[in-house]
Amino acid sequence: MAQRFEHCRLVGNGITYLGRTGLFEDKGDKTGNEFQAWDYLEKEGWELVAVVNDDKGRPVAYFKRPASKN
């Protein structure tokens, strides 16, 4: 059986979770600041996959972690 992952992205202090279809879900978190967002994701088991700049030049970090077996 193939390993399944869930994904999210971080822009500034805003975390957006990606749906299983690859489309953005209407679910997000705001943390106090960018440092706290990175710390939160690390503690929740998220692994950094890539960092790219968006069309406004802001860094966007993409993360993954193993999906729960629900």
A tleap script that builds the chain and sets N, CA, C and O, in Angstrom:
source leaprc.protein.ff14SB
mol = sequence {
  NMET ALA GLN ARG PHE GLU HIE CYS ARG LEU
  VAL GLY ASN GLY ILE THR TYR LEU GLY ARG
  THR GLY LEU PHE GLU ASP LYS GLY ASP LYS
  THR GLY ASN GLU PHE GLN ALA TRP ASP TYR
  LEU GLU LYS GLU GLY TRP GLU LEU VAL ALA
  VAL VAL ASN ASP ASP LYS GLY ARG PRO VAL
  ALA TYR PHE LYS ARG PRO ALA SER LYS CASN
}
set mol.1.N position { 0.848 -1.175 0.000 }
set mol.1.CA position { 0.000 0.000 0.000 }
set mol.1.C position { 0.896 1.241 0.000 }
set mol.1.O position { 1.883 1.303 0.733 }
set mol.2.N position { 0.553 2.197 -0.804 }
set mol.2.CA position { 1.335 3.426 -0.934 }
set mol.2.C position { 1.111 4.341 0.267 }
set mol.2.O position { 0.007 4.423 0.804 }
set mol.3.N position { 2.167 5.018 0.674 }
set mol.3.CA position { 2.071 6.008 1.758 }
set mol.3.C position { 1.282 7.213 1.261 }
set mol.3.O position { 1.530 7.707 0.161 }
set mol.4.N position { 0.348 7.682 2.052 }
set mol.4.CA position { -0.426 8.875 1.714 }
set mol.4.C position { 0.027 10.030 2.598 }
set mol.4.O position { 0.391 9.843 3.759 }
set mol.5.N position { -0.003 11.233 2.019 }
set mol.5.CA position { 0.423 12.417 2.739 }
set mol.5.C position { -0.653 13.482 2.689 }
set mol.5.O position { -1.466 13.516 1.766 }
set mol.6.N position { -0.653 14.348 3.686 }
set mol.6.CA position { -1.449 15.567 3.628 }
set mol.6.C position { -0.464 16.710 3.452 }
set mol.6.O position { 0.707 16.594 3.814 }
set mol.7.N position { -0.946 17.818 2.893 }
set mol.7.CA position { -0.064 18.924 2.529 }
set mol.7.C position { -0.620 20.252 3.027 }
set mol.7.O position { -1.826 20.406 3.216 }
set mol.8.N position { 0.279 21.204 3.235 }
set mol.8.CA position { -0.126 22.560 3.579 }
set mol.8.C position { 0.915 23.522 3.033 }
set mol.8.O position { 1.991 23.119 2.593 }
set mol.9.N position { 0.572 24.795 3.072 }
set mol.9.CA position { 1.528 25.825 2.664 }
set mol.9.C position { 1.516 26.920 3.718 }
set mol.9.O position { 0.527 27.112 4.426 }
set mol.10.N position { 2.629 27.631 3.810 }
set mol.10.CA position { 2.780 28.707 4.764 }
set mol.10.C position { 3.225 29.959 4.034 }
set mol.10.O position { 4.245 29.958 3.344 }
set mol.11.N position { 2.448 31.037 4.189 }
set mol.11.CA position { 2.808 32.348 3.648 }
set mol.11.C position { 2.760 33.308 4.829 }
set mol.11.O position { 1.691 33.555 5.387 }
set mol.12.N position { 3.911 33.848 5.210 }
set mol.12.CA position { 3.960 34.702 6.400 }
set mol.12.C position { 3.597 33.891 7.621 }
set mol.12.O position { 4.283 32.926 7.956 }
set mol.13.N position { 2.513 34.277 8.297 }
set mol.13.CA position { 2.053 33.500 9.441 }
set mol.13.C position { 0.762 32.744 9.154 }
set mol.13.O position { 0.140 32.213 10.074 }
set mol.14.N position { 0.350 32.689 7.882 }
set mol.14.CA position { -0.885 32.015 7.495 }
set mol.14.C position { -0.637 30.625 6.946 }
set mol.14.O position { 0.113 30.458 5.985 }
set mol.15.N position { -1.263 29.627 7.550 }
set mol.15.CA position { -1.149 28.234 7.113 }
set mol.15.C position { -2.432 27.872 6.374 }
set mol.15.O position { -3.531 28.070 6.893 }
set mol.16.N position { -2.290 27.344 5.168 }
set mol.16.CA position { -3.433 26.884 4.379 }
set mol.16.C position { -3.260 25.396 4.142 }
set mol.16.O position { -2.215 24.963 3.657 }
set mol.17.N position { -4.273 24.609 4.477 }
set mol.17.CA position { -4.211 23.164 4.309 }
set mol.17.C position { -4.748 22.790 2.945 }
set mol.17.O position { -5.740 23.354 2.483 }
set mol.18.N position { -4.090 21.835 2.296 }
set mol.18.CA position { -4.489 21.391 0.964 }
set mol.18.C position { -5.371 20.158 1.087 }
set mol.18.O position { -5.132 19.291 1.928 }
set mol.19.N position { -6.393 20.089 0.238 }
set mol.19.CA position { -7.288 18.942 0.244 }
set mol.19.C position { -6.673 17.735 -0.434 }
set mol.19.O position { -5.624 17.838 -1.070 }
set mol.20.N position { -7.315 16.607 -0.301 }
set mol.20.CA position { -6.819 15.368 -0.900 }
set mol.20.C position { -6.803 15.422 -2.425 }
set mol.20.O position { -6.044 14.696 -3.066 }
set mol.21.N position { -7.631 16.273 -2.998 }
set mol.21.CA position { -7.671 16.389 -4.458 }
set mol.21.C position { -6.586 17.317 -4.974 }
set mol.21.O position { -6.414 17.458 -6.185 }
set mol.22.N position { -5.844 17.958 -4.057 }
set mol.22.CA position { -4.819 18.904 -4.466 }
set mol.22.C position { -5.321 20.329 -4.536 }
set mol.22.O position { -4.539 21.254 -4.759 }
set mol.23.N position { -6.616 20.516 -4.348 }
set mol.23.CA position { -7.187 21.861 -4.343 }
set mol.23.C position { -7.191 22.390 -2.922 }
set mol.23.O position { -7.261 21.615 -1.968 }
set mol.24.N position { -7.118 23.688 -2.776 }
set mol.24.CA position { -7.114 24.267 -1.442 }
set mol.24.C position { -8.468 24.101 -0.781 }
set mol.24.O position { -9.504 24.405 -1.372 }
set mol.25.N position { -8.450 23.616 0.446 }
set mol.25.CA position { -9.665 23.522 1.234 }
set mol.25.C position { -9.928 24.875 1.872 }
set mol.25.O position { -9.041 25.726 1.942 }
set mol.26.N position { -11.137 25.062 2.330 }
set mol.26.CA position { -11.480 26.296 3.028 }
set mol.26.C position { -11.118 26.116 4.505 }
set mol.26.O position { -11.980 26.178 5.383 }
set mol.27.N position { -9.839 25.895 4.756 }
set mol.27.CA position { -9.375 25.677 6.117 }
set mol.27.C position { -8.002 26.301 6.249 }
set mol.27.O position { -7.123 26.046 5.426 }
set mol.28.N position { -7.813 27.097 7.249 }
set mol.28.CA position { -6.518 27.712 7.466 }
set mol.28.C position { -6.335 28.106 8.912 }
set mol.28.O position { -7.296 28.167 9.678 }
set mol.29.N position { -5.101 28.371 9.281 }
set mol.29.CA position { -4.763 28.807 10.629 }
set mol.29.C position { -3.916 30.056 10.528 }
set mol.29.O position { -3.141 30.226 9.587 }
set mol.30.N position { -4.072 30.913 11.492 }
set mol.30.CA position { -3.183 32.076 11.637 }
set mol.30.C position { -2.473 31.903 12.967 }
set mol.30.O position { -3.101 31.640 13.992 }
set mol.31.N position { -1.176 32.051 12.939 }
set mol.31.CA position { -0.404 31.979 14.170 }
set mol.31.C position { 0.050 33.374 14.523 }
set mol.31.O position { -0.110 34.296 13.723 }
set mol.32.N position { 0.610 33.549 15.698 }
set mol.32.CA position { 1.000 34.875 16.155 }
set mol.32.C position { 1.986 35.568 15.243 }
set mol.32.O position { 1.824 36.748 14.932 }
set mol.33.N position { 3.017 34.842 14.807 }
set mol.33.CA position { 4.003 35.410 13.897 }
set mol.33.C position { 4.609 34.284 13.068 }
set mol.33.O position { 4.289 33.115 13.283 }
set mol.34.N position { 5.473 34.624 12.132 }
set mol.34.CA position { 6.019 33.615 11.230 }
set mol.34.C position { 6.851 32.578 11.985 }
set mol.34.O position { 6.772 31.389 11.674 }
set mol.35.N position { 7.641 33.001 12.965 }
set mol.35.CA position { 8.432 32.060 13.753 }
set mol.35.C position { 7.533 31.043 14.445 }
set mol.35.O position { 7.827 29.848 14.445 }
set mol.36.N position { 6.430 31.521 15.040 }
set mol.36.CA position { 5.502 30.625 15.722 }
set mol.36.C position { 4.844 29.658 14.745 }
set mol.36.O position { 4.568 28.511 15.097 }
set mol.37.N position { 4.591 30.112 13.522 }
set mol.37.CA position { 4.003 29.232 12.510 }
set mol.37.C position { 4.965 28.090 12.166 }
set mol.37.O position { 4.561 26.928 12.117 }
set mol.38.N position { 6.244 28.427 11.927 }
set mol.38.CA position { 7.242 27.389 11.631 }
set mol.38.C position { 7.355 26.413 12.797 }
set mol.38.O position { 7.418 25.201 12.591 }
set mol.39.N position { 7.382 26.940 14.026 }
set mol.39.CA position { 7.496 26.108 15.217 }
set mol.39.C position { 6.290 25.184 15.347 }
set mol.39.O position { 6.445 23.999 15.643 }
set mol.40.N position { 5.094 25.718 15.127 }
set mol.40.CA position { 3.869 24.924 15.203 }
set mol.40.C position { 3.904 23.774 14.199 }
set mol.40.O position { 3.613 22.631 14.551 }
set mol.41.N position { 4.258 24.073 12.957 }
set mol.41.CA position { 4.283 23.029 11.931 }
set mol.41.C position { 5.298 21.942 12.272 }
set mol.41.O position { 5.022 20.756 12.090 }
set mol.42.N position { 6.462 22.338 12.762 }
set mol.42.CA position { 7.469 21.350 13.144 }
set mol.42.C position { 6.955 20.446 14.259 }
set mol.42.O position { 7.127 19.228 14.201 }
set mol.43.N position { 6.333 21.029 15.261 }
set mol.43.CA position { 5.814 20.248 16.393 }
set mol.43.C position { 4.676 19.325 15.978 }
set mol.43.O position { 4.465 18.284 16.601 }
set mol.44.N position { 3.939 19.695 14.931 }
set mol.44.CA position { 2.828 18.875 14.446 }
set mol.44.C position { 3.274 17.805 13.439 }
set mol.44.O position { 2.437 17.090 12.887 }
set mol.45.N position { 4.582 17.695 13.199 }
set mol.45.CA position { 5.097 16.636 12.343 }
set mol.45.C position { 5.165 16.969 10.865 }
set mol.45.O position { 5.333 16.066 10.045 }
set mol.46.N position { 5.041 18.240 10.498 }
set mol.46.CA position { 5.110 18.643 9.099 }
set mol.46.C position { 6.565 18.713 8.648 }
set mol.46.O position { 7.424 19.188 9.390 }
set mol.47.N position { 6.843 18.245 7.443 }
set mol.47.CA position { 8.180 18.246 6.849 }
set mol.47.C position { 8.209 19.227 5.685 }
set mol.47.O position { 7.335 19.192 4.819 }
set mol.48.N position { 9.212 20.102 5.665 }
set mol.48.CA position { 9.359 21.071 4.582 }
set mol.48.C position { 9.690 20.356 3.278 }
set mol.48.O position { 10.596 19.522 3.236 }
set mol.49.N position { 8.956 20.681 2.212 }
set mol.49.CA position { 9.166 20.076 0.900 }
set mol.49.C position { 9.842 21.064 -0.047 }
set mol.49.O position { 10.802 20.713 -0.733 }
set mol.50.N position { 9.339 22.301 -0.085 }
set mol.50.CA position { 9.885 23.296 -1.020 }
set mol.50.C position { 9.520 24.694 -0.563 }
set mol.50.O position { 8.542 24.896 0.156 }
set mol.51.N position { 10.332 25.664 -0.997 }
set mol.51.CA position { 10.034 27.078 -0.783 }
set mol.51.C position { 10.177 27.769 -2.129 }
set mol.51.O position { 11.215 27.660 -2.782 }
set mol.52.N position { 9.131 28.483 -2.544 }
set mol.52.CA position { 9.139 29.230 -3.809 }
set mol.52.C position { 8.591 30.631 -3.531 }
set mol.52.O position { 7.940 30.857 -2.511 }
set mol.53.N position { 8.855 31.555 -4.430 }
set mol.53.CA position { 8.293 32.905 -4.310 }
set mol.53.C position { 6.987 32.985 -5.083 }
set mol.53.O position { 6.875 32.454 -6.188 }
set mol.54.N position { 5.994 33.655 -4.493 }
set mol.54.CA position { 4.735 33.857 -5.210 }
set mol.54.C position { 4.890 35.045 -6.163 }
set mol.54.O position { 5.980 35.600 -6.295 }
set mol.55.N position { 3.808 35.428 -6.817 }
set mol.55.CA position { 3.877 36.505 -7.809 }
set mol.55.C position { 4.168 37.882 -7.196 }
set mol.55.O position { 4.472 38.832 -7.917 }
set mol.56.N position { 4.075 37.985 -5.871 }
set mol.56.CA position { 4.406 39.235 -5.185 }
set mol.56.C position { 5.806 39.182 -4.568 }
set mol.56.O position { 6.214 40.106 -3.864 }
set mol.57.N position { 6.535 38.096 -4.835 }
set mol.57.CA position { 7.884 37.949 -4.315 }
set mol.57.C position { 7.974 37.435 -2.885 }
set mol.57.O position { 9.061 37.387 -2.308 }
set mol.58.N position { 6.829 37.047 -2.306 }
set mol.58.CA position { 6.819 36.515 -0.939 }
set mol.58.C position { 7.185 35.041 -0.959 }
set mol.58.O position { 6.743 34.317 -1.851 }
set mol.59.N position { 7.983 34.573 0.004 }
set mol.59.CA position { 8.281 33.142 0.060 }
set mol.59.C position { 7.052 32.346 0.493 }
set mol.59.O position { 6.344 32.733 1.423 }
set mol.60.N position { 6.810 31.231 -0.191 }
set mol.60.CA position { 5.730 30.314 0.132 }
set mol.60.C position { 6.379 28.963 0.412 }
set mol.60.O position { 7.038 28.393 -0.457 }
set mol.61.N position { 6.188 28.452 1.634 }
set mol.61.CA position { 6.766 27.174 2.026 }
set mol.61.C position { 5.694 26.090 1.954 }
set mol.61.O position { 4.580 26.277 2.442 }
set mol.62.N position { 6.038 24.954 1.343 }
set mol.62.CA position { 5.125 23.818 1.227 }
set mol.62.C position { 5.617 22.690 2.121 }
set mol.62.O position { 6.813 22.402 2.178 }
set mol.63.N position { 4.672 22.051 2.823 }
set mol.63.CA position { 4.987 20.999 3.778 }
set mol.63.C position { 4.139 19.758 3.504 }
set mol.63.O position { 3.098 19.828 2.852 }
set mol.64.N position { 4.614 18.616 4.021 }
set mol.64.CA position { 3.826 17.382 3.979 }
set mol.64.C position { 4.033 16.634 5.276 }
set mol.64.O position { 5.012 16.857 5.988 }
set mol.65.N position { 3.087 15.727 5.583 }
set mol.65.CA position { 3.226 14.792 6.685 }
set mol.65.C position { 2.377 13.582 6.362 }
set mol.65.O position { 1.425 13.684 5.589 }
set mol.66.N position { 2.704 12.435 6.942 }
set mol.66.CA position { 1.892 11.245 6.670 }
set mol.66.C position { 0.439 11.483 7.078 }
set mol.66.O position { 0.159 12.027 8.145 }
set mol.67.N position { -0.465 11.069 6.218 }
set mol.67.CA position { -1.904 11.231 6.506 }
set mol.67.C position { -2.338 10.186 7.518 }
set mol.67.O position { -1.800 9.079 7.553 }
set mol.68.N position { -3.303 10.540 8.330 }
set mol.68.CA position { -3.864 9.582 9.277 }
set mol.68.C position { -4.624 8.526 8.491 }
set mol.68.O position { -5.071 8.774 7.371 }
set mol.69.N position { -4.764 7.359 9.078 }
set mol.69.CA position { -5.389 6.234 8.379 }
set mol.69.C position { -6.880 6.198 8.629 }
set mol.69.O position { -7.409 5.179 9.074 }
set mol.70.N position { -7.564 7.290 8.351 }
set mol.70.CA position { -9.035 7.364 8.523 }
set mol.70.C position { -9.728 6.927 7.280 }
set mol.70.O position { -10.958 6.920 7.229 }
savepdb mol mol.pdb
quit
